[in-house]
């Protein structure tokens, strides 16, 4: 991979994805095929590229985001039972529904997914003990899920 838009060769079938259980098992969540087919799990190489990209640009240098990287930063508390509120909060970020989001859990675990699908199933993508970073290709925004808080950084002025 040379850049983020070049991830197509690194997509693997959901069956080979280490976190497939989040989206395919009744105990957790079973996404309809029309939504499951929009998930683009990445190979270890693809996930590592995203992880290294986040490190290279020093996104988390000053946690949650590098000082000065974003003009606007918001934080919201995250806890069980607040899913509907969080979903609405995510929706109000005014990100186009079809915009691809790059998800990074670990150096070897990543995915690309449309924003609309992420909002709908955010609680399947993120579990309480996860640390999940999302961002778009031009890094005009990023979201970090970290246990009991969600951080949103952007350079766009918007009304939420």
Rosetta blueprint (number, residue, H / E / L):
1 X L
2 X L
3 X L
4 X H
5 X H
6 X H
7 X L
8 X H
9 X H
10 X H
11 X E
12 X L
13 X L
14 X H
15 X H
16 X H
17 X L
18 X L
19 X L
20 X L
21 X H
22 X H
23 X H
24 X H
25 X E
26 X L
27 X L
28 X L
29 X E
30 X E
31 X L
32 X L
33 X H
34 X H
35 X H
36 X H
37 X L
38 X L
39 X L
40 X E
41 X E
42 X E
43 X L
44 X H
45 X H
46 X H
47 X H
48 X H
49 X H
50 X H
51 X H
52 X H
53 X H
54 X H
55 X H
56 X H
57 X L
58 X L
59 X L
60 X L
61 X L
62 X L
63 X L
64 X L
65 X L
66 X L
67 X L
68 X L
69 X L
70 X L
71 X L
72 X E
73 X E
74 X E
75 X E
76 X E
77 X E
78 X L
79 X L
80 X L
81 X L
82 X L
83 X H
84 X H
85 X H
86 X H
87 X H
88 X H
89 X H
90 X H
91 X H
92 X L
93 X L
94 X L
95 X L
96 X L
97 X L
98 X L
99 X L
100 X E
101 X E
102 X E
103 X E
104 X E
105 X E
106 X E
107 X L
108 X L
109 X E
110 X E
111 X E
112 X E
113 X E
114 X E
115 X H
116 X H
117 X H
118 X H
119 X H
120 X H
121 X L
122 X H
123 X H
124 X H
125 X H
126 X L
127 X L
128 X L
129 X L
130 X L
131 X E
132 X E
133 X E
134 X E
135 X E
136 X L
137 X L
138 X L
139 X L
140 X L
141 X E
142 X E
143 X E
144 X E
145 X E
146 X E
147 X L
148 X L
149 X E
150 X E
151 X E
152 X E
153 X E
154 X E
155 X L
156 X L
157 X L
158 X L
159 X L
160 X L
